[in-house]
Amino acid sequence: FLVGSTRAELDGSELAATHGHLGGLPPTVDMAWEKELAEILIACSRDGLVDAARDVSEGGLAAAAAYGALRYGVGARIVLDEVCERDGLTPAQAFFSESQGRALLAVPRTEEPRLTAMLAARGVPFARVGVTGGEALEVQGQFEVPVADLAEAWEAPLPARFA
């Protein structure tokens, strides 16, 4: 689940920097919302509603999904349709936006009803964005990368740099 803000902010992002765009404004920060999101995540953890959670403010959903795949050695199938339709975004905006106040949650299927009821009761925006499993990180209709290739790309620079 992607929980939180429905904004898409790319100025000042890692994606923008890789394309030579260093202008614009960084994502806005709403400290009251950040506090509420932290309280939600604490409640989710305490009540066993989530297996994992990752902030998406550095690298967007793309980085959060890749870090999860690397951390747990398991792939995921990401579907951006709901986020794109709800927020009027392109797949690239949905996947790379570094807007603050959002988190990617891995939720046991048995806890989805409790989680969605809690988020709805609090008026918190959320979208189901995929499932975990398999040996690749796939963004439906966009690309697929084996987790082994992600791990190799992640681990290779340090030994090469210090060899």
Chimera marker file (.cmm) of the C-alpha trace (Angstrom):
<marker_set name="trace">
<marker id="1" x="0.000" y="0.000" z="0.000" r="1" g="1" b="0" radius="0.5"/>
<marker id="2" x="1.118" y="3.547" z="-0.715" r="1" g="1" b="0" radius="0.5"/>
<marker id="3" x="-0.121" y="5.681" z="2.168" r="1" g="1" b="0" radius="0.5"/>
<marker id="4" x="-0.176" y="9.449" z="2.427" r="1" g="1" b="0" radius="0.5"/>
<marker id="5" x="0.079" y="12.491" z="0.207" r="1" g="1" b="0" radius="0.5"/>
<marker id="6" x="-1.461" y="12.532" z="-3.252" r="1" g="1" b="0" radius="0.5"/>
<marker id="7" x="0.982" y="15.163" z="-4.582" r="1" g="1" b="0" radius="0.5"/>
<marker id="8" x="3.603" y="14.422" z="-7.212" r="1" g="1" b="0" radius="0.5"/>
<marker id="9" x="6.696" y="16.544" z="-6.778" r="1" g="1" b="0" radius="0.5"/>
<marker id="10" x="9.736" y="15.923" z="-8.945" r="1" g="1" b="0" radius="0.5"/>
<marker id="11" x="11.722" y="19.206" z="-8.834" r="1" g="1" b="0" radius="0.5"/>
<marker id="12" x="14.911" y="18.718" z="-6.871" r="1" g="1" b="0" radius="0.5"/>
<marker id="13" x="14.401" y="14.935" z="-6.935" r="1" g="1" b="0" radius="0.5"/>
<marker id="14" x="16.964" y="12.246" z="-7.684" r="1" g="1" b="0" radius="0.5"/>
<marker id="15" x="15.136" y="11.596" z="-10.976" r="1" g="1" b="0" radius="0.5"/>
<marker id="16" x="15.338" y="15.265" z="-11.952" r="1" g="1" b="0" radius="0.5"/>
<marker id="17" x="19.049" y="15.353" z="-11.078" r="1" g="1" b="0" radius="0.5"/>
<marker id="18" x="19.789" y="12.337" z="-13.303" r="1" g="1" b="0" radius="0.5"/>
<marker id="19" x="18.192" y="14.240" z="-16.175" r="1" g="1" b="0" radius="0.5"/>
<marker id="20" x="20.222" y="17.395" z="-15.556" r="1" g="1" b="0" radius="0.5"/>
<marker id="21" x="17.322" y="19.344" z="-14.045" r="1" g="1" b="0" radius="0.5"/>
<marker id="22" x="18.413" y="20.934" z="-10.797" r="1" g="1" b="0" radius="0.5"/>
<marker id="23" x="15.901" y="23.765" z="-10.629" r="1" g="1" b="0" radius="0.5"/>
<marker id="24" x="12.449" y="24.086" z="-9.182" r="1" g="1" b="0" radius="0.5"/>
<marker id="25" x="11.304" y="23.666" z="-5.634" r="1" g="1" b="0" radius="0.5"/>
<marker id="26" x="11.948" y="20.697" z="-3.369" r="1" g="1" b="0" radius="0.5"/>
<marker id="27" x="8.949" y="18.777" z="-2.034" r="1" g="1" b="0" radius="0.5"/>
<marker id="28" x="6.940" y="20.631" z="0.584" r="1" g="1" b="0" radius="0.5"/>
<marker id="29" x="6.915" y="19.406" z="4.156" r="1" g="1" b="0" radius="0.5"/>
<marker id="30" x="3.819" y="19.404" z="6.344" r="1" g="1" b="0" radius="0.5"/>
<marker id="31" x="5.083" y="18.725" z="9.855" r="1" g="1" b="0" radius="0.5"/>
<marker id="32" x="1.607" y="18.123" z="11.293" r="1" g="1" b="0" radius="0.5"/>
<marker id="33" x="0.943" y="15.491" z="8.635" r="1" g="1" b="0" radius="0.5"/>
<marker id="34" x="4.394" y="13.934" z="9.154" r="1" g="1" b="0" radius="0.5"/>
<marker id="35" x="3.555" y="13.553" z="12.855" r="1" g="1" b="0" radius="0.5"/>
<marker id="36" x="0.193" y="11.965" z="12.019" r="1" g="1" b="0" radius="0.5"/>
<marker id="37" x="1.801" y="9.573" z="9.548" r="1" g="1" b="0" radius="0.5"/>
<marker id="38" x="4.372" y="8.575" z="12.175" r="1" g="1" b="0" radius="0.5"/>
<marker id="39" x="1.558" y="7.877" z="14.632" r="1" g="1" b="0" radius="0.5"/>
<marker id="40" x="-0.243" y="5.789" z="12.006" r="1" g="1" b="0" radius="0.5"/>
<marker id="41" x="2.896" y="3.773" z="11.289" r="1" g="1" b="0" radius="0.5"/>
<marker id="42" x="3.508" y="3.202" z="15.001" r="1" g="1" b="0" radius="0.5"/>
<marker id="43" x="-0.088" y="2.004" z="15.429" r="1" g="1" b="0" radius="0.5"/>
<marker id="44" x="0.256" y="-0.283" z="12.385" r="1" g="1" b="0" radius="0.5"/>
<marker id="45" x="3.422" y="-1.800" z="13.781" r="1" g="1" b="0" radius="0.5"/>
<marker id="46" x="2.037" y="-2.164" z="17.299" r="1" g="1" b="0" radius="0.5"/>
<marker id="47" x="-1.165" y="-3.806" z="16.037" r="1" g="1" b="0" radius="0.5"/>
<marker id="48" x="0.572" y="-6.173" z="13.603" r="1" g="1" b="0" radius="0.5"/>
<marker id="49" x="-0.966" y="-4.582" z="10.502" r="1" g="1" b="0" radius="0.5"/>
<marker id="50" x="2.292" y="-4.300" z="8.560" r="1" g="1" b="0" radius="0.5"/>
<marker id="51" x="5.276" y="-6.527" z="7.882" r="1" g="1" b="0" radius="0.5"/>
<marker id="52" x="7.446" y="-3.649" z="6.634" r="1" g="1" b="0" radius="0.5"/>
<marker id="53" x="7.258" y="0.078" z="5.933" r="1" g="1" b="0" radius="0.5"/>
<marker id="54" x="9.507" y="2.449" z="4.010" r="1" g="1" b="0" radius="0.5"/>
<marker id="55" x="9.422" y="6.221" z="3.585" r="1" g="1" b="0" radius="0.5"/>
<marker id="56" x="9.279" y="7.234" z="-0.096" r="1" g="1" b="0" radius="0.5"/>
<marker id="57" x="10.730" y="10.742" z="0.154" r="1" g="1" b="0" radius="0.5"/>
<marker id="58" x="14.160" y="9.750" z="-1.208" r="1" g="1" b="0" radius="0.5"/>
<marker id="59" x="13.856" y="8.201" z="-4.629" r="1" g="1" b="0" radius="0.5"/>
<marker id="60" x="10.078" y="7.792" z="-4.488" r="1" g="1" b="0" radius="0.5"/>
<marker id="61" x="8.165" y="4.543" z="-4.711" r="1" g="1" b="0" radius="0.5"/>
<marker id="62" x="10.924" y="3.289" z="-7.031" r="1" g="1" b="0" radius="0.5"/>
<marker id="63" x="13.623" y="3.437" z="-4.360" r="1" g="1" b="0" radius="0.5"/>
<marker id="64" x="11.317" y="2.188" z="-1.602" r="1" g="1" b="0" radius="0.5"/>
<marker id="65" x="10.358" y="-0.883" z="-3.653" r="1" g="1" b="0" radius="0.5"/>
<marker id="66" x="13.973" y="-1.547" z="-4.655" r="1" g="1" b="0" radius="0.5"/>
<marker id="67" x="15.208" y="-1.210" z="-1.044" r="1" g="1" b="0" radius="0.5"/>
<marker id="68" x="12.490" y="-3.631" z="0.084" r="1" g="1" b="0" radius="0.5"/>
<marker id="69" x="13.428" y="-6.137" z="-2.599" r="1" g="1" b="0" radius="0.5"/>
<marker id="70" x="17.100" y="-5.891" z="-1.611" r="1" g="1" b="0" radius="0.5"/>
<marker id="71" x="16.432" y="-6.041" z="2.134" r="1" g="1" b="0" radius="0.5"/>
<marker id="72" x="14.192" y="-9.098" z="2.002" r="1" g="1" b="0" radius="0.5"/>
<marker id="73" x="15.514" y="-10.758" z="-1.180" r="1" g="1" b="0" radius="0.5"/>
<marker id="74" x="12.038" y="-10.963" z="-2.640" r="1" g="1" b="0" radius="0.5"/>
<marker id="75" x="10.504" y="-9.339" z="-5.692" r="1" g="1" b="0" radius="0.5"/>
<marker id="76" x="7.292" y="-7.424" z="-6.100" r="1" g="1" b="0" radius="0.5"/>
<marker id="77" x="4.756" y="-6.678" z="-8.788" r="1" g="1" b="0" radius="0.5"/>
<marker id="78" x="3.842" y="-2.985" z="-8.733" r="1" g="1" b="0" radius="0.5"/>
<marker id="79" x="0.679" y="-1.744" z="-10.433" r="1" g="1" b="0" radius="0.5"/>
<marker id="80" x="0.428" y="2.047" z="-10.663" r="1" g="1" b="0" radius="0.5"/>
<marker id="81" x="-3.038" y="2.299" z="-12.230" r="1" g="1" b="0" radius="0.5"/>
<marker id="82" x="-4.907" y="3.241" z="-9.041" r="1" g="1" b="0" radius="0.5"/>
<marker id="83" x="-2.385" y="5.923" z="-8.047" r="1" g="1" b="0" radius="0.5"/>
<marker id="84" x="-2.191" y="7.318" z="-11.594" r="1" g="1" b="0" radius="0.5"/>
<marker id="85" x="-5.967" y="7.495" z="-11.972" r="1" g="1" b="0" radius="0.5"/>
<marker id="86" x="-6.618" y="8.853" z="-8.476" r="1" g="1" b="0" radius="0.5"/>
<marker id="87" x="-3.956" y="11.553" z="-8.635" r="1" g="1" b="0" radius="0.5"/>
<marker id="88" x="-3.840" y="12.275" z="-12.375" r="1" g="1" b="0" radius="0.5"/>
<marker id="89" x="-0.217" y="11.141" z="-12.719" r="1" g="1" b="0" radius="0.5"/>
<marker id="90" x="1.898" y="9.472" z="-15.342" r="1" g="1" b="0" radius="0.5"/>
<marker id="91" x="3.539" y="6.180" z="-14.335" r="1" g="1" b="0" radius="0.5"/>
<marker id="92" x="6.917" y="7.976" z="-14.083" r="1" g="1" b="0" radius="0.5"/>
<marker id="93" x="5.464" y="10.630" z="-11.775" r="1" g="1" b="0" radius="0.5"/>
<marker id="94" x="3.781" y="7.994" z="-9.611" r="1" g="1" b="0" radius="0.5"/>
<marker id="95" x="6.935" y="5.880" z="-9.399" r="1" g="1" b="0" radius="0.5"/>
<marker id="96" x="9.556" y="8.603" z="-8.877" r="1" g="1" b="0" radius="0.5"/>
<marker id="97" x="7.786" y="11.418" z="-7.006" r="1" g="1" b="0" radius="0.5"/>
<marker id="98" x="9.589" y="12.239" z="-3.768" r="1" g="1" b="0" radius="0.5"/>
<marker id="99" x="6.656" y="14.016" z="-2.126" r="1" g="1" b="0" radius="0.5"/>
<marker id="100" x="6.943" y="13.989" z="1.638" r="1" g="1" b="0" radius="0.5"/>
<marker id="101" x="4.512" y="12.313" z="4.000" r="1" g="1" b="0" radius="0.5"/>
<marker id="102" x="4.154" y="9.014" z="2.163" r="1" g="1" b="0" radius="0.5"/>
<marker id="103" x="5.148" y="5.459" z="2.978" r="1" g="1" b="0" radius="0.5"/>
<marker id="104" x="5.126" y="2.111" z="1.216" r="1" g="1" b="0" radius="0.5"/>
<marker id="105" x="3.644" y="-0.593" z="3.445" r="1" g="1" b="0" radius="0.5"/>
<marker id="106" x="3.904" y="-4.365" z="3.097" r="1" g="1" b="0" radius="0.5"/>
<marker id="107" x="0.658" y="-5.653" z="4.575" r="1" g="1" b="0" radius="0.5"/>
<marker id="108" x="-0.284" y="-9.283" z="5.206" r="1" g="1" b="0" radius="0.5"/>
<marker id="109" x="-3.331" y="-10.040" z="3.070" r="1" g="1" b="0" radius="0.5"/>
<marker id="110" x="-5.263" y="-11.048" z="6.211" r="1" g="1" b="0" radius="0.5"/>
<marker id="111" x="-4.727" y="-7.547" z="7.659" r="1" g="1" b="0" radius="0.5"/>
<marker id="112" x="-5.769" y="-5.535" z="4.589" r="1" g="1" b="0" radius="0.5"/>
<marker id="113" x="-9.370" y="-5.031" z="5.804" r="1" g="1" b="0" radius="0.5"/>
<marker id="114" x="-8.222" y="-3.754" z="9.205" r="1" g="1" b="0" radius="0.5"/>
<marker id="115" x="-5.602" y="-1.460" z="7.662" r="1" g="1" b="0" radius="0.5"/>
<marker id="116" x="-7.908" y="0.028" z="5.047" r="1" g="1" b="0" radius="0.5"/>
<marker id="117" x="-10.679" y="0.550" z="7.632" r="1" g="1" b="0" radius="0.5"/>
<marker id="118" x="-8.255" y="2.348" z="9.952" r="1" g="1" b="0" radius="0.5"/>
<marker id="119" x="-6.906" y="4.562" z="7.160" r="1" g="1" b="0" radius="0.5"/>
<marker id="120" x="-10.389" y="5.359" z="5.858" r="1" g="1" b="0" radius="0.5"/>
<marker id="121" x="-11.603" y="6.233" z="9.367" r="1" g="1" b="0" radius="0.5"/>
<marker id="122" x="-8.721" y="8.715" z="9.682" r="1" g="1" b="0" radius="0.5"/>
<marker id="123" x="-9.326" y="10.144" z="6.202" r="1" g="1" b="0" radius="0.5"/>
<marker id="124" x="-5.853" y="9.074" z="5.035" r="1" g="1" b="0" radius="0.5"/>
<marker id="125" x="-5.314" y="8.615" z="1.291" r="1" g="1" b="0" radius="0.5"/>
<marker id="126" x="-4.055" y="5.157" z="0.336" r="1" g="1" b="0" radius="0.5"/>
<marker id="127" x="-3.778" y="2.928" z="-2.702" r="1" g="1" b="0" radius="0.5"/>
<marker id="128" x="-3.013" y="-0.752" z="-3.112" r="1" g="1" b="0" radius="0.5"/>
<marker id="129" x="0.002" y="-0.749" z="-5.418" r="1" g="1" b="0" radius="0.5"/>
<marker id="130" x="1.010" y="-4.369" z="-5.693" r="1" g="1" b="0" radius="0.5"/>
<marker id="131" x="2.052" y="-7.636" z="-4.150" r="1" g="1" b="0" radius="0.5"/>
<marker id="132" x="5.347" y="-9.053" z="-2.978" r="1" g="1" b="0" radius="0.5"/>
<marker id="133" x="6.834" y="-12.308" z="-4.179" r="1" g="1" b="0" radius="0.5"/>
<marker id="134" x="8.865" y="-13.780" z="-6.959" r="1" g="1" b="0" radius="0.5"/>
<marker id="135" x="12.410" y="-13.065" z="-8.023" r="1" g="1" b="0" radius="0.5"/>
<marker id="136" x="11.953" y="-9.760" z="-9.848" r="1" g="1" b="0" radius="0.5"/>
<marker id="137" x="10.797" y="-6.219" z="-9.233" r="1" g="1" b="0" radius="0.5"/>
<marker id="138" x="8.182" y="-5.599" z="-11.911" r="1" g="1" b="0" radius="0.5"/>
<marker id="139" x="6.280" y="-2.423" z="-12.646" r="1" g="1" b="0" radius="0.5"/>
<marker id="140" x="3.363" y="-3.663" z="-14.713" r="1" g="1" b="0" radius="0.5"/>
<marker id="141" x="3.540" y="-2.443" z="-18.279" r="1" g="1" b="0" radius="0.5"/>
<marker id="142" x="6.819" y="-0.595" z="-17.682" r="1" g="1" b="0" radius="0.5"/>
<marker id="143" x="9.771" y="-2.870" z="-16.830" r="1" g="1" b="0" radius="0.5"/>
<marker id="144" x="11.012" y="-5.879" z="-14.873" r="1" g="1" b="0" radius="0.5"/>
<marker id="145" x="14.373" y="-6.257" z="-13.102" r="1" g="1" b="0" radius="0.5"/>
<marker id="146" x="15.524" y="-9.466" z="-11.400" r="1" g="1" b="0" radius="0.5"/>
<marker id="147" x="16.275" y="-8.935" z="-7.695" r="1" g="1" b="0" radius="0.5"/>
<marker id="148" x="19.696" y="-10.532" z="-8.310" r="1" g="1" b="0" radius="0.5"/>
<marker id="149" x="20.490" y="-7.776" z="-10.844" r="1" g="1" b="0" radius="0.5"/>
<marker id="150" x="19.356" y="-5.117" z="-8.357" r="1" g="1" b="0" radius="0.5"/>
<marker id="151" x="21.625" y="-6.618" z="-5.709" r="1" g="1" b="0" radius="0.5"/>
<marker id="152" x="24.578" y="-6.732" z="-8.097" r="1" g="1" b="0" radius="0.5"/>
<marker id="153" x="24.084" y="-3.097" z="-9.117" r="1" g="1" b="0" radius="0.5"/>
<marker id="154" x="23.718" y="-2.059" z="-5.454" r="1" g="1" b="0" radius="0.5"/>
<marker id="155" x="26.769" y="-3.964" z="-4.192" r="1" g="1" b="0" radius="0.5"/>
<marker id="156" x="29.209" y="-3.502" z="-7.106" r="1" g="1" b="0" radius="0.5"/>
<marker id="157" x="30.253" y="0.161" z="-6.705" r="1" g="1" b="0" radius="0.5"/>
<marker id="158" x="31.915" y="-0.089" z="-3.267" r="1" g="1" b="0" radius="0.5"/>
<marker id="159" x="34.285" y="-2.993" z="-3.983" r="1" g="1" b="0" radius="0.5"/>
<marker id="160" x="35.126" y="-1.450" z="-7.375" r="1" g="1" b="0" radius="0.5"/>
<marker id="161" x="35.781" y="1.913" z="-5.736" r="1" g="1" b="0" radius="0.5"/>
<marker id="162" x="37.985" y="0.549" z="-2.955" r="1" g="1" b="0" radius="0.5"/>
<marker id="163" x="39.692" y="-2.339" z="-4.816" r="1" g="1" b="0" radius="0.5"/>
<link id1="1" id2="2" r="1" g="1" b="0" radius="0.2"/>
<link id1="2" id2="3" r="1" g="1" b="0" radius="0.2"/>
<link id1="3" id2="4" r="1" g="1" b="0" radius="0.2"/>
<link id1="4" id2="5" r="1" g="1" b="0" radius="0.2"/>
<link id1="5" id2="6" r="1" g="1" b="0" radius="0.2"/>
<link id1="6" id2="7" r="1" g="1" b="0" radius="0.2"/>
<link id1="7" id2="8" r="1" g="1" b="0" radius="0.2"/>
<link id1="8" id2="9" r="1" g="1" b="0" radius="0.2"/>
<link id1="9" id2="10" r="1" g="1" b="0" radius="0.2"/>
<link id1="10" id2="11" r="1" g="1" b="0" radius="0.2"/>
<link id1="11" id2="12" r="1" g="1" b="0" radius="0.2"/>
<link id1="12" id2="13" r="1" g="1" b="0" radius="0.2"/>
<link id1="13" id2="14" r="1" g="1" b="0" radius="0.2"/>
<link id1="14" id2="15" r="1" g="1" b="0" radius="0.2"/>
<link id1="15" id2="16" r="1" g="1" b="0" radius="0.2"/>
<link id1="16" id2="17" r="1" g="1" b="0" radius="0.2"/>
<link id1="17" id2="18" r="1" g="1" b="0" radius="0.2"/>
<link id1="18" id2="19" r="1" g="1" b="0" radius="0.2"/>
<link id1="19" id2="20" r="1" g="1" b="0" radius="0.2"/>
<link id1="20" id2="21" r="1" g="1" b="0" radius="0.2"/>
<link id1="21" id2="22" r="1" g="1" b="0" radius="0.2"/>
<link id1="22" id2="23" r="1" g="1" b="0" radius="0.2"/>
<link id1="23" id2="24" r="1" g="1" b="0" radius="0.2"/>
<link id1="24" id2="25" r="1" g="1" b="0" radius="0.2"/>
<link id1="25" id2="26" r="1" g="1" b="0" radius="0.2"/>
<link id1="26" id2="27" r="1" g="1" b="0" radius="0.2"/>
<link id1="27" id2="28" r="1" g="1" b="0" radius="0.2"/>
<link id1="28" id2="29" r="1" g="1" b="0" radius="0.2"/>
<link id1="29" id2="30" r="1" g="1" b="0" radius="0.2"/>
<link id1="30" id2="31" r="1" g="1" b="0" radius="0.2"/>
<link id1="31" id2="32" r="1" g="1" b="0" radius="0.2"/>
<link id1="32" id2="33" r="1" g="1" b="0" radius="0.2"/>
<link id1="33" id2="34" r="1" g="1" b="0" radius="0.2"/>
<link id1="34" id2="35" r="1" g="1" b="0" radius="0.2"/>
<link id1="35" id2="36" r="1" g="1" b="0" radius="0.2"/>
<link id1="36" id2="37" r="1" g="1" b="0" radius="0.2"/>
<link id1="37" id2="38" r="1" g="1" b="0" radius="0.2"/>
<link id1="38" id2="39" r="1" g="1" b="0" radius="0.2"/>
<link id1="39" id2="40" r="1" g="1" b="0" radius="0.2"/>
<link id1="40" id2="41" r="1" g="1" b="0" radius="0.2"/>
<link id1="41" id2="42" r="1" g="1" b="0" radius="0.2"/>
<link id1="42" id2="43" r="1" g="1" b="0" radius="0.2"/>
<link id1="43" id2="44" r="1" g="1" b="0" radius="0.2"/>
<link id1="44" id2="45" r="1" g="1" b="0" radius="0.2"/>
<link id1="45" id2="46" r="1" g="1" b="0" radius="0.2"/>
<link id1="46" id2="47" r="1" g="1" b="0" radius="0.2"/>
<link id1="47" id2="48" r="1" g="1" b="0" radius="0.2"/>
<link id1="48" id2="49" r="1" g="1" b="0" radius="0.2"/>
<link id1="49" id2="50" r="1" g="1" b="0" radius="0.2"/>
<link id1="50" id2="51" r="1" g="1" b="0" radius="0.2"/>
<link id1="51" id2="52" r="1" g="1" b="0" radius="0.2"/>
<link id1="52" id2="53" r="1" g="1" b="0" radius="0.2"/>
<link id1="53" id2="54" r="1" g="1" b="0" radius="0.2"/>
<link id1="54" id2="55" r="1" g="1" b="0" radius="0.2"/>
<link id1="55" id2="56" r="1" g="1" b="0" radius="0.2"/>
<link id1="56" id2="57" r="1" g="1" b="0" radius="0.2"/>
<link id1="57" id2="58" r="1" g="1" b="0" radius="0.2"/>
<link id1="58" id2="59" r="1" g="1" b="0" radius="0.2"/>
<link id1="59" id2="60" r="1" g="1" b="0" radius="0.2"/>
<link id1="60" id2="61" r="1" g="1" b="0" radius="0.2"/>
<link id1="61" id2="62" r="1" g="1" b="0" radius="0.2"/>
<link id1="62" id2="63" r="1" g="1" b="0" radius="0.2"/>
<link id1="63" id2="64" r="1" g="1" b="0" radius="0.2"/>
<link id1="64" id2="65" r="1" g="1" b="0" radius="0.2"/>
<link id1="65" id2="66" r="1" g="1" b="0" radius="0.2"/>
<link id1="66" id2="67" r="1" g="1" b="0" radius="0.2"/>
<link id1="67" id2="68" r="1" g="1" b="0" radius="0.2"/>
<link id1="68" id2="69" r="1" g="1" b="0" radius="0.2"/>
<link id1="69" id2="70" r="1" g="1" b="0" radius="0.2"/>
<link id1="70" id2="71" r="1" g="1" b="0" radius="0.2"/>
<link id1="71" id2="72" r="1" g="1" b="0" radius="0.2"/>
<link id1="72" id2="73" r="1" g="1" b="0" radius="0.2"/>
<link id1="73" id2="74" r="1" g="1" b="0" radius="0.2"/>
<link id1="74" id2="75" r="1" g="1" b="0" radius="0.2"/>
<link id1="75" id2="76" r="1" g="1" b="0" radius="0.2"/>
<link id1="76" id2="77" r="1" g="1" b="0" radius="0.2"/>
<link id1="77" id2="78" r="1" g="1" b="0" radius="0.2"/>
<link id1="78" id2="79" r="1" g="1" b="0" radius="0.2"/>
<link id1="79" id2="80" r="1" g="1" b="0" radius="0.2"/>
<link id1="80" id2="81" r="1" g="1" b="0" radius="0.2"/>
<link id1="81" id2="82" r="1" g="1" b="0" radius="0.2"/>
<link id1="82" id2="83" r="1" g="1" b="0" radius="0.2"/>
<link id1="83" id2="84" r="1" g="1" b="0" radius="0.2"/>
<link id1="84" id2="85" r="1" g="1" b="0" radius="0.2"/>
<link id1="85" id2="86" r="1" g="1" b="0" radius="0.2"/>
<link id1="86" id2="87" r="1" g="1" b="0" radius="0.2"/>
<link id1="87" id2="88" r="1" g="1" b="0" radius="0.2"/>
<link id1="88" id2="89" r="1" g="1" b="0" radius="0.2"/>
<link id1="89" id2="90" r="1" g="1" b="0" radius="0.2"/>
<link id1="90" id2="91" r="1" g="1" b="0" radius="0.2"/>
<link id1="91" id2="92" r="1" g="1" b="0" radius="0.2"/>
<link id1="92" id2="93" r="1" g="1" b="0" radius="0.2"/>
<link id1="93" id2="94" r="1" g="1" b="0" radius="0.2"/>
<link id1="94" id2="95" r="1" g="1" b="0" radius="0.2"/>
<link id1="95" id2="96" r="1" g="1" b="0" radius="0.2"/>
<link id1="96" id2="97" r="1" g="1" b="0" radius="0.2"/>
<link id1="97" id2="98" r="1" g="1" b="0" radius="0.2"/>
<link id1="98" id2="99" r="1" g="1" b="0" radius="0.2"/>
<link id1="99" id2="100" r="1" g="1" b="0" radius="0.2"/>
<link id1="100" id2="101" r="1" g="1" b="0" radius="0.2"/>
<link id1="101" id2="102" r="1" g="1" b="0" radius="0.2"/>
<link id1="102" id2="103" r="1" g="1" b="0" radius="0.2"/>
<link id1="103" id2="104" r="1" g="1" b="0" radius="0.2"/>
<link id1="104" id2="105" r="1" g="1" b="0" radius="0.2"/>
<link id1="105" id2="106" r="1" g="1" b="0" radius="0.2"/>
<link id1="106" id2="107" r="1" g="1" b="0" radius="0.2"/>
<link id1="107" id2="108" r="1" g="1" b="0" radius="0.2"/>
<link id1="108" id2="109" r="1" g="1" b="0" radius="0.2"/>
<link id1="109" id2="110" r="1" g="1" b="0" radius="0.2"/>
<link id1="110" id2="111" r="1" g="1" b="0" radius="0.2"/>
<link id1="111" id2="112" r="1" g="1" b="0" radius="0.2"/>
<link id1="112" id2="113" r="1" g="1" b="0" radius="0.2"/>
<link id1="113" id2="114" r="1" g="1" b="0" radius="0.2"/>
<link id1="114" id2="115" r="1" g="1" b="0" radius="0.2"/>
<link id1="115" id2="116" r="1" g="1" b="0" radius="0.2"/>
<link id1="116" id2="117" r="1" g="1" b="0" radius="0.2"/>
<link id1="117" id2="118" r="1" g="1" b="0" radius="0.2"/>
<link id1="118" id2="119" r="1" g="1" b="0" radius="0.2"/>
<link id1="119" id2="120" r="1" g="1" b="0" radius="0.2"/>
<link id1="120" id2="121" r="1" g="1" b="0" radius="0.2"/>
<link id1="121" id2="122" r="1" g="1" b="0" radius="0.2"/>
<link id1="122" id2="123" r="1" g="1" b="0" radius="0.2"/>
<link id1="123" id2="124" r="1" g="1" b="0" radius="0.2"/>
<link id1="124" id2="125" r="1" g="1" b="0" radius="0.2"/>
<link id1="125" id2="126" r="1" g="1" b="0" radius="0.2"/>
<link id1="126" id2="127" r="1" g="1" b="0" radius="0.2"/>
<link id1="127" id2="128" r="1" g="1" b="0" radius="0.2"/>
<link id1="128" id2="129" r="1" g="1" b="0" radius="0.2"/>
<link id1="129" id2="130" r="1" g="1" b="0" radius="0.2"/>
<link id1="130" id2="131" r="1" g="1" b="0" radius="0.2"/>
<link id1="131" id2="132" r="1" g="1" b="0" radius="0.2"/>
<link id1="132" id2="133" r="1" g="1" b="0" radius="0.2"/>
<link id1="133" id2="134" r="1" g="1" b="0" radius="0.2"/>
<link id1="134" id2="135" r="1" g="1" b="0" radius="0.2"/>
<link id1="135" id2="136" r="1" g="1" b="0" radius="0.2"/>
<link id1="136" id2="137" r="1" g="1" b="0" radius="0.2"/>
<link id1="137" id2="138" r="1" g="1" b="0" radius="0.2"/>
<link id1="138" id2="139" r="1" g="1" b="0" radius="0.2"/>
<link id1="139" id2="140" r="1" g="1" b="0" radius="0.2"/>
<link id1="140" id2="141" r="1" g="1" b="0" radius="0.2"/>
<link id1="141" id2="142" r="1" g="1" b="0" radius="0.2"/>
<link id1="142" id2="143" r="1" g="1" b="0" radius="0.2"/>
<link id1="143" id2="144" r="1" g="1" b="0" radius="0.2"/>
<link id1="144" id2="145" r="1" g="1" b="0" radius="0.2"/>
<link id1="145" id2="146" r="1" g="1" b="0" radius="0.2"/>
<link id1="146" id2="147" r="1" g="1" b="0" radius="0.2"/>
<link id1="147" id2="148" r="1" g="1" b="0" radius="0.2"/>
<link id1="148" id2="149" r="1" g="1" b="0" radius="0.2"/>
<link id1="149" id2="150" r="1" g="1" b="0" radius="0.2"/>
<link id1="150" id2="151" r="1" g="1" b="0" radius="0.2"/>
<link id1="151" id2="152" r="1" g="1" b="0" radius="0.2"/>
<link id1="152" id2="153" r="1" g="1" b="0" radius="0.2"/>
<link id1="153" id2="154" r="1" g="1" b="0" radius="0.2"/>
<link id1="154" id2="155" r="1" g="1" b="0" radius="0.2"/>
<link id1="155" id2="156" r="1" g="1" b="0" radius="0.2"/>
<link id1="156" id2="157" r="1" g="1" b="0" radius="0.2"/>
<link id1="157" id2="158" r="1" g="1" b="0" radius="0.2"/>
<link id1="158" id2="159" r="1" g="1" b="0" radius="0.2"/>
<link id1="159" id2="160" r="1" g="1" b="0" radius="0.2"/>
<link id1="160" id2="161" r="1" g="1" b="0" radius="0.2"/>
<link id1="161" id2="162" r="1" g="1" b="0" radius="0.2"/>
<link id1="162" id2="163" r="1" g="1" b="0" radius="0.2"/>
</marker_set>
